[in-house]
Amino acid sequence: MALQLNDVAPDFTQDSTEGPIHFYDWAGDSWVVLFSHPKDFTPVCTTELGVVAKLKPEFQKRNAKVIGLSVDAAASHTGWSKDIEETQGAKLNFPLIADHDRKVADLYGMIHPNASDTMTVRSVFIIDPAHKVRLTLTYPASTGRNFDELLRVIDSLQLTDKHKVATPANWRQGEDVIIVTSVTNDQAKDLFPDGWTEHKPYLRTVKQPVG
Ligand code: BEZ
């Protein structure tokens, strides 16, 4: 069965552009964005990897590491990285897993046979420091992903874990957030001493907590 939210992300050891990766060791106590792309030397993937390389500092600010994957060999990834640098103006600065035997792709369900027998789809897994899967998404090969959205999701998840708030549709940093329904009004008085707005008993908004 496909990996689902809150499942434990499987550990693995696999080749990469930075040598063998022992996944849990590599992840350490960071959040991880593990994303697959269909194939090296393809146009949409080239733009995606350039964008992720440029966004690496933003992921780092959130204690998140990024790691890509396709079923191509490490030598192919390394050759392609020159094109990424040349065309996207960004050097590959994170590992690309070379999943030549599909070990990781099978563990994570990244090959969807009705889409392609041979290529990984555009899967994303956001994995927390306890190795729990906190987001999954799958995009078609023809649509490049919005990696700013992944940063937004990490911000939201970290706010939830730390402050017991959820984030509304299209939320952006600094906008009001929602007190999770499991928090009673009595508990909310301690957590949010400056008060909140009750639109409905189940919809209470509050300024985004800092820190
Ligand atoms: C691309 O990255 O452009 C791509 C990869 C595989 C299939 C189709 C498009």
Boltz pocket constraint, residues with backbone or C-beta under 6 A from the ligand:
constraints:
  - pocket:
      binder: B
      contacts: [[A, 38], [A, 39], [A, 42], [A, 43], [A, 44], [A, 45], [A, 46], [A, 141], [A, 142]]
      max_distance: 6.0
